[in-house]
Amino acid sequence: MTATAATDRPASHVVPTGPIWLWRDIWAEAGRHLTATRRNPDLLVFSTIQPIMFVVLFVYVFGGAIQIPGYSSYQQYVVPGIFAQTIVFGSAFTGIGIAEDMQKGFIDRLRSLPMYPSAVLIGRTVSDLVRNTFTFLVMLAVGLLVGFRLEGGIGDAVIATVLLLAFAFAFSWIQAFIGLSVKSVEAANSAGFIWMFPMTFVSSAFVDPSSMPGWLQPIAEHNPFTIVTNAVRALYNGMDPGNDLWLSIVWAVAITVVFAALSFRKFTSTSR
């Protein structure tokens, strides 16, 4: 290509650079997904029904049969676990949404636009973080209605909530990588959920790991989901989270960095 041809190239083909343009691209992509959610309220409604059912069922069905030493009620033990489970499950929508955009060819259209490629994935994870925040607020209201209390005060509750949302954001990157790696929305749905069930149930979310078989206890105790659940549970109940708080932060940062890098690499190398 000659210098004259390069000079005559339309300005629309020049990719803007700089942090301001990156932020604009991220917000444009996040806004697209949030607008789609607002126009499809059924998805938001049904995504909040399941966690509400978990709270009500575990509190009223198992609450009278399970006693956890050190806690005034089963609500104080199990509700933080349900919070953690729900936001992790909510991250699956990232993978499903990306797989759907890939299948419909929308990702290819975005690749052709003069925008930051990374903004496509960041915008998606940010929009899902906003949706997860809304779901959490609904769960918190239901938890308070069934007897859960913020015994650690507002300050510790805010720290616990931020930690939960950071973990949700981290897991959204795992789901983003899954969504980019599979061939269909159905596969993304299956691959996104199948590993989360054993991770969340073989943990301290619903029962003390010491009640599990001996061979299963170390798996549950070293599960990163157990670590974050223990940290937020301690903060909500006014207890010292100890090393669980710092380990949770390390896990959240490490998962985000590793799977964001893998997702960006997959996004730039995949062509469908």
C-alpha positions as CSV (number, residue, x, y, z in Angstrom):
1,M,0.0,0.0,0.0
2,T,1.4,3.4,-1.0
3,A,1.7,6.3,1.4
4,T,-1.0,8.2,-0.5
5,A,-3.4,5.3,-0.2
6,A,-2.7,5.0,3.5
7,T,-3.4,8.7,3.9
8,D,-6.6,8.5,2.0
9,R,-8.0,5.7,4.2
10,P,-11.4,6.8,5.7
11,A,-11.1,8.0,9.3
12,S,-13.8,5.5,10.4
13,H,-11.2,2.7,9.9
14,V,-8.8,4.3,12.4
15,V,-9.0,2.6,15.8
16,P,-9.2,5.3,18.5
17,T,-6.7,4.7,21.3
18,G,-6.3,5.8,24.9
19,P,-8.0,5.0,28.2
20,I,-11.0,7.3,27.5
21,W,-11.9,5.4,24.3
22,L,-11.4,2.1,26.1
23,W,-13.8,3.2,28.8
24,R,-16.3,4.4,26.2
25,D,-16.1,1.0,24.4
26,I,-16.5,-0.9,27.6
27,W,-19.5,1.2,28.7
28,A,-21.1,0.9,25.2
29,E,-20.9,-2.8,25.3
30,A,-22.0,-3.1,29.0
31,G,-24.9,-0.7,28.2
32,R,-26.0,-2.9,25.3
33,H,-26.3,-5.9,27.6
34,L,-28.0,-4.0,30.4
35,T,-30.5,-2.6,27.9
36,A,-31.2,-6.1,26.6
37,T,-31.8,-7.2,30.2
38,R,-34.2,-4.4,30.8
39,R,-36.2,-5.3,27.7
40,N,-36.3,-8.9,28.8
41,P,-37.4,-8.7,32.5
42,D,-38.4,-12.4,32.5
43,L,-34.7,-13.4,32.6
44,L,-34.0,-11.1,35.6
45,V,-37.1,-12.3,37.4
46,F,-36.4,-16.0,37.0
47,S,-32.7,-15.6,37.9
48,T,-33.8,-14.2,41.3
49,I,-36.5,-16.8,42.0
50,Q,-34.0,-19.6,42.4
51,P,-31.9,-18.0,45.2
52,I,-35.1,-16.9,47.0
53,M,-36.2,-20.5,46.9
54,F,-32.8,-21.7,48.3
55,V,-33.0,-19.2,51.2
56,V,-36.6,-20.2,52.1
57,L,-36.1,-23.9,51.7
58,F,-32.8,-24.2,53.6
59,V,-34.0,-22.0,56.4
60,Y,-37.4,-23.5,56.9
61,V,-36.8,-27.1,55.8
62,F,-33.3,-27.7,57.3
63,G,-33.1,-24.9,59.8
64,G,-34.7,-27.0,62.6
65,A,-32.6,-30.0,62.1
66,I,-29.1,-28.5,61.6
67,Q,-27.3,-26.7,64.5
68,I,-23.9,-25.2,63.9
69,P,-21.8,-24.5,67.0
70,G,-20.9,-20.8,67.4
71,Y,-23.9,-19.5,65.5
72,S,-27.1,-18.1,67.1
73,S,-29.2,-19.7,64.3
74,Y,-28.9,-21.7,61.1
75,Q,-29.9,-18.6,59.2
76,Q,-26.7,-16.9,60.3
77,Y,-24.7,-19.8,59.0
78,V,-26.4,-20.7,55.8
79,V,-27.6,-17.4,54.3
80,P,-24.0,-16.2,53.6
81,G,-23.4,-19.5,51.9
82,I,-26.4,-19.0,49.7
83,F,-25.2,-15.5,48.9
84,A,-21.9,-16.9,47.7
85,Q,-23.5,-19.8,45.7
86,T,-26.0,-17.5,43.9
87,I,-23.5,-15.0,42.7
88,V,-21.2,-17.8,41.5
89,F,-24.1,-19.4,39.7
90,G,-25.0,-16.0,38.2
91,S,-21.6,-15.8,36.5
92,A,-22.8,-18.6,34.2
93,F,-24.8,-16.0,32.2
94,T,-21.5,-14.5,31.0
95,G,-20.6,-17.7,29.2
96,I,-24.1,-18.3,27.9
97,G,-24.3,-14.8,26.6
98,I,-21.0,-14.9,24.8
99,A,-21.7,-18.2,23.3
100,E,-25.0,-16.8,22.0
101,D,-23.3,-13.8,20.5
102,M,-20.7,-16.1,18.9
103,Q,-23.4,-18.4,17.4
104,K,-25.4,-15.4,16.0
105,G,-22.3,-13.9,14.4
106,F,-22.5,-10.7,16.6
107,I,-19.0,-11.1,17.9
108,D,-17.7,-11.1,14.3
109,R,-19.5,-7.9,13.7
110,L,-17.9,-6.3,16.8
111,R,-14.5,-7.5,15.6
112,S,-15.0,-5.4,12.4
113,L,-15.7,-2.2,14.3
114,P,-13.0,0.3,15.3
115,M,-13.1,-0.5,19.0
116,Y,-10.9,-2.2,21.6
117,P,-11.3,-6.0,21.3
118,S,-10.9,-6.3,25.1
119,A,-13.9,-4.0,25.6
120,V,-16.3,-6.7,24.2
121,L,-15.4,-9.1,27.1
122,I,-14.9,-6.5,29.8
123,G,-18.3,-4.9,28.9
124,R,-20.0,-8.3,29.2
125,T,-18.5,-9.1,32.6
126,V,-19.2,-5.6,33.9
127,S,-22.9,-5.8,32.9
128,D,-23.2,-9.2,34.6
129,L,-21.6,-7.8,37.7
130,V,-24.3,-5.1,37.7
131,R,-27.0,-7.8,37.4
132,N,-25.4,-9.9,40.1
133,T,-25.5,-6.8,42.4
134,F,-29.2,-6.5,41.8
135,T,-29.7,-10.2,42.5
136,F,-27.7,-9.9,45.7
137,L,-29.8,-7.0,47.0
138,V,-32.9,-9.0,46.5
139,M,-31.4,-12.0,48.3
140,L,-30.3,-9.7,51.2
141,A,-33.8,-8.4,51.6
142,V,-35.2,-12.0,51.7
143,G,-32.5,-13.0,54.1
144,L,-33.4,-10.2,56.5
145,L,-37.1,-11.2,56.2
146,V,-36.3,-14.8,57.3
147,G,-34.2,-13.7,60.3
148,F,-30.7,-13.2,59.0
149,R,-29.0,-10.2,60.7
150,L,-25.8,-8.2,59.9
151,E,-24.3,-8.9,63.3
152,G,-20.9,-7.5,62.2
153,G,-22.3,-4.1,61.5
154,I,-22.6,-2.1,58.2
155,G,-18.8,-1.7,57.7
156,D,-18.1,-5.5,57.8
157,A,-21.2,-6.2,55.7
158,V,-20.0,-3.8,53.0
159,I,-16.5,-5.5,52.9
160,A,-18.2,-9.0,52.8
161,T,-20.5,-7.9,49.9
162,V,-17.6,-6.3,47.9
163,L,-15.6,-9.6,48.4
164,L,-18.6,-11.6,47.1
165,L,-19.0,-9.4,44.0
166,A,-15.2,-9.6,43.4
167,F,-15.5,-13.3,43.4
168,A,-18.5,-13.2,41.1
169,F,-16.5,-11.0,38.7
170,A,-13.6,-13.4,38.8
171,F,-15.9,-16.4,38.0
172,S,-17.4,-14.4,35.1
173,W,-14.0,-14.6,33.4
174,I,-14.0,-18.4,33.8
175,Q,-17.4,-18.5,32.1
176,A,-16.2,-16.1,29.4
177,F,-13.4,-18.4,28.5
178,I,-15.9,-21.3,28.5
179,G,-18.3,-19.3,26.2
180,L,-15.5,-18.6,23.8
181,S,-14.3,-22.2,23.8
182,V,-17.6,-24.1,23.1
183,K,-19.6,-24.4,19.9
184,S,-23.1,-23.7,21.0
185,V,-25.2,-22.0,23.7
186,E,-26.4,-25.4,24.9
187,A,-22.8,-26.5,25.5
188,A,-22.0,-23.3,27.3
189,N,-25.0,-23.9,29.6
190,S,-23.9,-27.4,30.4
191,A,-20.2,-26.7,30.7
192,G,-20.8,-23.5,32.8
193,F,-22.9,-25.3,35.4
194,I,-21.7,-28.8,35.7
195,W,-18.5,-28.0,37.6
196,M,-20.1,-25.4,39.9
197,F,-22.5,-27.8,41.6
198,P,-19.8,-30.0,43.2
199,M,-17.7,-26.9,44.0
200,T,-20.5,-25.2,45.9
201,F,-21.9,-28.2,47.6
202,V,-18.6,-29.8,48.6
203,S,-17.9,-26.8,50.7
204,S,-18.8,-25.0,54.0
205,A,-21.8,-23.2,52.3
206,F,-24.5,-25.4,53.9
207,V,-22.9,-27.6,56.5
208,D,-19.6,-27.7,58.5
209,P,-17.0,-29.7,56.5
210,S,-16.2,-31.6,59.7
211,S,-19.5,-33.5,59.3
212,M,-18.4,-34.9,55.9
213,P,-16.5,-38.2,55.3
214,G,-12.8,-38.0,56.3
215,W,-11.6,-38.3,52.7
216,L,-13.9,-35.4,51.6
217,Q,-13.1,-33.0,54.4
218,P,-9.7,-31.7,53.1
219,I,-11.2,-31.2,49.6
220,A,-14.0,-29.1,51.1
221,E,-11.7,-27.2,53.4
222,H,-9.2,-26.2,50.7
223,N,-12.0,-25.4,48.2
224,P,-11.6,-21.7,47.2
225,F,-15.4,-21.4,47.5
226,T,-15.2,-22.6,51.1
227,I,-12.5,-19.9,51.8
228,V,-14.6,-17.0,50.4
229,T,-17.7,-18.4,52.1
230,N,-16.0,-18.6,55.5
231,A,-14.6,-15.0,55.1
232,V,-17.9,-13.4,54.2
233,R,-19.8,-15.5,56.9
234,A,-17.4,-14.3,59.5
235,L,-17.7,-10.6,58.5
236,Y,-21.5,-10.8,58.4
237,N,-21.5,-12.3,61.8
238,G,-19.0,-10.0,63.4
239,M,-16.3,-12.6,63.7
240,D,-12.6,-12.5,62.8
241,P,-12.2,-13.8,59.2
242,G,-8.5,-14.5,59.9
243,N,-6.5,-15.5,56.8
244,D,-9.6,-16.4,54.9
245,L,-10.1,-12.8,54.0
246,W,-6.7,-12.4,52.4
247,L,-6.8,-15.8,50.8
248,S,-10.1,-14.9,49.2
249,I,-8.7,-11.7,47.8
250,V,-5.7,-13.6,46.4
251,W,-8.0,-16.2,44.8
252,A,-10.3,-13.5,43.3
253,V,-7.4,-11.6,41.8
254,A,-5.6,-14.7,40.6
255,I,-8.7,-16.1,38.9
256,T,-9.5,-12.8,37.2
257,V,-5.9,-12.3,35.9
258,V,-5.5,-15.8,34.6
259,F,-8.8,-16.3,32.9
260,A,-9.1,-12.7,31.6
261,A,-5.7,-13.3,29.9
262,L,-6.9,-16.6,28.5
263,S,-10.2,-15.1,27.4
264,F,-8.5,-12.2,25.6
265,R,-6.2,-14.6,23.8
266,K,-9.0,-16.9,22.8
267,F,-11.1,-13.9,21.6
268,T,-8.4,-12.6,19.4
269,S,-7.4,-16.0,17.9
270,T,-10.9,-17.4,17.4
271,S,-12.7,-16.7,14.1
272,R,-16.1,-18.2,13.3
